[in-house]
Amino acid sequence: MRKPRSAPVLLIALALLGCVVWAVEQDTQGGRPTQFGVKDGSVPEDPRDTRRGQEEGYPTWPVSKELPNDTFTFARVRYNSMSRGGRGWGRSNRKWATDYPDSDMNMSYRLQQLTSLQVNPNGAVVDIHPEQIRHFPFLYMIEVGDIDLTDEEAKTLREYMLNGGFIMVDDFWGTREWDNFEVALKQIWPDRKIEEIPLEHEIFHMVFPLKVKPQIPHIRFAEYVINQGITYEFDKPGSEHVHYRGYFDDKRRLMMVICWNTDTGEGWEQEGTDPWYFKEFSEKYAYPLGINIIFYSLTH
């Protein structure tokens, strides 16, 4: 677990954001948001328990005692994948859990710290089930290069988005992973076309006006970034160029943003690992982009 660093640039920028989102007055004792996600005992309700005491003192905060569910919850999707010889989401197929829980908690902490948005400190993990995902306006999916959806799951995701939900897909690289994910996309959207999202689209400018579509590397590639300017995973053919693609509804609301050949969640997870990585990727790109996407999902 890496504790969040200070982020003066974000703090100054987001101090102006108070009127953008709803807020409720916090009670010093705080309430307890309802756990609407996975309840089979495989995922702890408090993601800090996943660390099993490896590091202590990770920040938490109270939410409204009167309206504990009037909060934003960072919700991560647990899905089945076909890797290591079998289908499932268990120990051998935990791509859905990449960067968990550090990434989710750091993003939640930044939202609570730097905006007036009331945020659930625990986040959630959800299965592709209507009664779980309907409680969350924003869902996060990661490492989808080996995802394996049933037709029923594809229908559930499609109906969720058509009913107003939003999905951010992140951190998968290269042609092979795209080709496999495209199979799932055709299950979800058999009658809609995917579109490349232009830099001019408001999702890149909701809070922070990004001047580029960032390609955020895994931290293990950082030394190559310093020496050679390479931000892609060069061991995965087709990963050289970053793409932000998506699906729109009939009113041109973006329902799904697909961040291919970039790793936004790594910028959240590893923000406290290396000062240079934090400054160059977490503070400059990963948090501004993540905040833009989340605020788009909550206001459209």
DOFILUM-690248 format. One line per field, with one value per residue (C-alpha): y, x, z; residue in one letter; residue number from 0. Coordinates in nm, 2 decimals, decimal comma, padded with zeros to 4 digits. Example, Ala and Ser with C-alpha at 12.3 -4.5 7.8 and 13.67 -1.06 7.14 Angstrom:
BEGIN
c2	[-00,45|-00,11]
c1	[01,23|01,37]
c3	[00,78|00,71]
residu	[A|S]
num	[0|1]
This chain:
BEGIN
c2	[00,00|00,34|00,63|00,93|01,22|01,58|01,73|02,12|02,16|01,95|02,12|02,47|02,37|02,17|02,43|02,61|02,31|02,33|02,43|02,15|01,85|01,79|01,78|01,69|01,82|01,56|01,44|01,40|01,04|00,96|00,71|00,37|00,34|00,03|-00,24|-00,30|-00,50|-00,85|-01,01|-01,37|-01,32|-01,33|-00,95|-00,76|-00,48|-00,26|-00,29|-00,20|-00,55|-00,69|-00,56|-00,77|-00,51|-00,47|-00,10|00,09|00,43|00,45|00,74|00,71|00,97|01,00|01,04|01,19|01,01|01,12|01,03|00,78|00,65|01,00|00,94|00,85|00,50|00,39|00,05|-00,20|-00,48|-00,84|-01,04|-01,39|-01,43|-01,71|-01,72|-01,99|-02,26|-02,20|-01,96|-01,78|-01,49|-01,69|-01,70|-01,78|-01,53|-01,22|-00,97|-00,78|-00,72|-00,56|-00,27|-00,34|-00,21|00,07|00,22|00,24|00,38|00,64|00,77|00,78|00,96|01,22|01,28|01,33|01,54|01,77|01,81|01,87|01,53|01,31|00,98|00,64|00,56|00,18|00,16|-00,15|-00,46|-00,57|-00,87|-00,82|-00,85|-00,60|-00,58|-00,49|-00,25|-00,05|00,13|00,28|00,55|00,47|00,13|00,06|-00,24|-00,32|-00,57|-00,68|-00,85|-01,19|-01,11|-01,38|-01,26|-01,46|-01,32|-01,25|-01,05|-00,86|-00,78|-00,66|-00,43|-00,29|-00,22|-00,06|00,19|00,26|00,33|00,60|00,41|00,47|00,23|00,32|00,04|00,07|-00,09|-00,34|-00,33|-00,45|-00,60|-00,94|-00,80|-00,56|-00,84|-01,04|-00,75|-00,66|-01,00|-00,89|-00,54|-00,70|-00,90|-00,58|-00,36|-00,57|-00,27|00,02|00,14|00,22|00,57|00,73|01,01|01,33|01,54|01,82|01,60|01,74|01,43|01,55|01,90|01,85|01,98|01,98|02,09|01,82|01,91|01,56|01,21|01,07|00,74|00,64|00,35|00,08|00,19|-00,09|00,08|00,41|00,37|00,34|00,66|00,85|00,72|00,68|00,85|00,52|00,51|00,19|-00,17|-00,27|-00,65|-00,63|-00,57|-00,29|-00,10|00,19|00,44|00,53|00,53|00,65|00,50|00,48|00,42|00,69|00,66|00,80|01,15|01,14|01,08|00,88|00,56|00,38|00,51|00,26|00,36|00,13|00,12|00,32|00,25|00,52|00,30|00,26|00,63|00,61|00,30|00,40|00,77|00,72|00,49|00,74|01,12|01,15|00,90|01,09|01,43|01,31|01,07|01,06|01,43|01,55|01,29|01,00|01,20|01,48|01,23|01,01|01,31|01,43|01,09|01,05|01,40|01,34|01,02|01,20|01,49|01,32]
c1	[00,00|00,13|00,00|-00,11|00,13|00,05|-00,09|-00,08|-00,16|-00,48|-00,57|-00,56|-00,75|-01,02|-01,07|-01,29|-01,51|-01,75|-02,06|-02,03|-02,15|-02,39|-02,27|-02,41|-02,28|-02,06|-02,13|-01,82|-01,92|-02,03|-02,26|-02,20|-02,29|-02,48|-02,27|-02,45|-02,17|-02,03|-02,15|-02,02|-01,73|-01,47|-01,41|-01,39|-01,63|-01,34|-01,07|-00,81|-00,86|-00,72|-00,38|-00,38|-00,20|00,09|00,07|-00,13|-00,29|-00,43|-00,67|-01,04|-01,31|-01,67|-01,97|-02,31|-02,48|-02,82|-02,76|-02,48|-02,58|-02,57|-02,21|-02,00|-01,87|-01,59|-01,72|-01,50|-01,65|-01,55|-01,57|-01,48|-01,17|-01,02|-00,66|-00,43|-00,65|-00,99|-01,28|-01,36|-01,27|-01,08|-00,71|-00,58|-00,81|-00,79|-00,72|-01,03|-00,85|-00,53|-00,41|-00,68|-00,74|-00,46|-00,58|-00,95|-00,87|-00,62|-00,87|-01,15|-00,92|-00,83|-01,20|-01,28|-00,98|-00,98|-01,35|-01,68|-01,80|-01,90|-01,71|-01,75|-01,40|-01,45|-01,55|-01,71|-01,66|-01,96|-02,05|-02,22|-02,56|-02,85|-02,92|-02,56|-02,46|-02,79|-02,68|-02,37|-02,36|-01,99|-01,82|-01,45|-01,32|-00,96|-00,73|-01,01|-00,78|-00,91|-01,26|-01,52|-01,89|-02,20|-02,48|-02,68|-02,39|-02,36|-02,73|-02,70|-02,42|-02,60|-02,92|-02,72|-02,56|-02,88|-03,05|-02,79|-02,49|-02,13|-01,84|-01,47|-01,25|-00,87|-00,53|-00,52|-00,25|-00,18|-00,36|-00,43|-00,60|-00,80|-00,92|-01,04|-01,22|-01,38|-01,56|-01,72|-01,80|-01,99|-02,19|-02,27|-02,33|-02,43|-02,61|-02,38|-02,05|-01,75|-01,61|-01,27|-01,32|-01,16|-00,95|-01,21|-01,48|-01,58|-01,47|-01,12|-01,21|-01,47|-01,25|-00,89|-00,84|-00,61|-00,40|-00,31|-00,46|-00,22|-00,05|00,03|00,28|00,31|00,57|00,81|00,84|00,93|01,31|01,25|01,04|01,32|01,59|01,41|01,07|00,88|00,55|00,40|00,44|00,69|00,65|00,29|00,27|00,02|00,05|00,25|-00,04|-00,29|-00,66|-00,97|-01,28|-01,64|-02,01|-02,27|-02,65|-02,91|-02,87|-02,49|-02,43|-02,10|-02,19|-01,85|-01,50|-01,24|-00,88|-00,67|-00,29|-00,27|-00,29|-00,47|-00,52|-00,14|-00,11|-00,35|-00,20|00,17|00,14|00,35|00,62|00,84|00,84|00,92|00,65|00,40|00,48|00,50|00,21|-00,01|-00,04|-00,02|-00,24|-00,39|-00,58|-00,70|-00,82|-00,99|-01,16|-01,28|-01,43|-01,60|-01,75|-01,87|-02,04|-02,21|-02,33|-02,45]
c3	[00,00|-00,09|00,10|-00,11|-00,16|-00,13|-00,45|-00,44|-00,80|-00,77|-00,45|-00,59|-00,90|-00,73|-00,45|-00,71|-00,76|-00,47|-00,66|-00,92|-00,71|-00,43|-00,07|00,27|00,60|00,77|01,11|01,32|01,40|01,05|00,90|00,73|00,36|00,26|00,10|-00,23|-00,39|-00,35|-00,03|-00,06|00,18|-00,09|-00,08|00,25|00,30|00,40|00,13|00,39|00,53|00,20|00,30|00,63|00,83|00,58|00,63|00,89|00,90|00,55|00,56|00,61|00,68|00,80|00,58|00,66|00,95|00,83|00,46|00,45|00,10|-00,05|-00,14|-00,45|-00,43|-00,66|-00,79|-00,95|-01,17|-01,10|-01,42|-01,55|-01,76|-01,97|-01,86|-01,72|-01,86|-01,71|-01,68|-01,36|-01,13|-00,87|-00,77|-01,12|-01,30|-01,10|-01,37|-01,26|-00,93|-01,09|-00,87|-00,61|-00,35|-00,36|-00,69|-00,58|-00,23|-00,36|-00,62|-00,36|-00,12|-00,38|-00,46|-00,09|-00,02|-00,32|-00,41|-00,24|-00,35|-00,06|-00,11|00,04|00,19|00,12|-00,24|-00,37|-00,58|-00,79|-01,00|-01,33|-01,17|-01,21|-00,83|-00,76|-01,04|-01,04|-00,73|-00,89|-01,16|-01,24|-01,29|-01,34|-01,54|-01,57|-01,76|-01,99|-02,24|-02,14|-02,04|-02,10|-02,08|-02,11|-02,32|-02,01|-01,86|-02,18|-02,17|-01,81|-01,89|-02,20|-02,00|-01,72|-01,96|-02,16|-01,83|-01,74|-01,61|-01,71|-01,75|-01,76|-01,91|-01,84|-01,86|-02,14|-02,41|-02,76|-03,05|-02,90|-02,59|-02,80|-03,04|-02,74|-02,58|-02,91|-02,89|-02,56|-02,70|-02,99|-02,73|-02,54|-02,84|-03,14|-03,31|-03,21|-03,36|-03,15|-03,20|-03,14|-02,88|-03,00|-02,76|-02,80|-02,63|-02,29|-02,11|-02,14|-02,01|-01,74|-01,46|-01,60|-01,96|-02,09|-02,39|-02,49|-02,47|-02,21|-02,23|-01,87|-01,84|-01,58|-01,33|-01,43|-01,77|-01,60|-01,65|-02,02|-02,02|-01,86|-02,09|-02,42|-02,40|-02,43|-02,26|-02,41|-02,32|-02,59|-02,51|-02,64|-03,02|-03,11|-02,79|-02,92|-02,97|-02,70|-02,79|-02,61|-02,77|-02,66|-02,72|-02,73|-02,67|-02,91|-02,74|-02,78|-02,41|-02,38|-02,20|-02,20|-02,23|-02,33|-02,24|-02,45|-02,44|-02,12|-01,75|-01,56|-01,25|-01,22|-01,18|-00,89|-00,73|-00,75|-00,67|-00,36|-00,51|-00,68|-00,68|-01,04|-01,15|-00,93|-01,08|-01,44|-01,45|-01,14|-01,08|-01,44|-01,61|-01,40|-01,14|-01,38|-01,63|-01,37|-01,21|-01,55|-01,63|-01,30|-01,31|-01,66|-01,55|-01,26|-01,47|-01,79]
residu	[M|R|K|P|R|S|A|P|V|L|L|I|A|L|A|L|L|G|C|V|V|W|A|V|E|Q|D|T|Q|G|G|R|P|T|Q|F|G|V|K|D|G|S|V|P|E|D|P|R|D|T|R|R|G|Q|E|E|G|Y|P|T|W|P|V|S|K|E|L|P|N|D|T|F|T|F|A|R|V|R|Y|N|S|M|S|R|G|G|R|G|W|G|R|S|N|R|K|W|A|T|D|Y|P|D|S|D|M|N|M|S|Y|R|L|Q|Q|L|T|S|L|Q|V|N|P|N|G|A|V|V|D|I|H|P|E|Q|I|R|H|F|P|F|L|Y|M|I|E|V|G|D|I|D|L|T|D|E|E|A|K|T|L|R|E|Y|M|L|N|G|G|F|I|M|V|D|D|F|W|G|T|R|E|W|D|N|F|E|V|A|L|K|Q|I|W|P|D|R|K|I|E|E|I|P|L|E|H|E|I|F|H|M|V|F|P|L|K|V|K|P|Q|I|P|H|I|R|F|A|E|Y|V|I|N|Q|G|I|T|Y|E|F|D|K|P|G|S|E|H|V|H|Y|R|G|Y|F|D|D|K|R|R|L|M|M|V|I|C|W|N|T|D|T|G|E|G|W|E|Q|E|G|T|D|P|W|Y|F|K|E|F|S|E|K|Y|A|Y|P|L|G|I|N|I|I|F|Y|S|L|T|H]
num	[0|1|2|3|4|5|6|7|8|9|10|11|12|13|14|15|16|17|18|19|20|21|22|23|24|25|26|27|28|29|30|31|32|33|34|35|36|37|38|39|40|41|42|43|44|45|46|47|48|49|50|51|52|53|54|55|56|57|58|59|60|61|62|63|64|65|66|67|68|69|70|71|72|73|74|75|76|77|78|79|80|81|82|83|84|85|86|87|88|89|90|91|92|93|94|95|96|97|98|99|100|101|102|103|104|105|106|107|108|109|110|111|112|113|114|115|116|117|118|119|120|121|122|123|124|125|126|127|128|129|130|131|132|133|134|135|136|137|138|139|140|141|142|143|144|145|146|147|148|149|150|151|152|153|154|155|156|157|158|159|160|161|162|163|164|165|166|167|168|169|170|171|172|173|174|175|176|177|178|179|180|181|182|183|184|185|186|187|188|189|190|191|192|193|194|195|196|197|198|199|200|201|202|203|204|205|206|207|208|209|210|211|212|213|214|215|216|217|218|219|220|221|222|223|224|225|226|227|228|229|230|231|232|233|234|235|236|237|238|239|240|241|242|243|244|245|246|247|248|249|250|251|252|253|254|255|256|257|258|259|260|261|262|263|264|265|266|267|268|269|270|271|272|273|274|275|276|277|278|279|280|281|282|283|284|285|286|287|288|289|290|291|292|293|294|295|296|297|298|299]
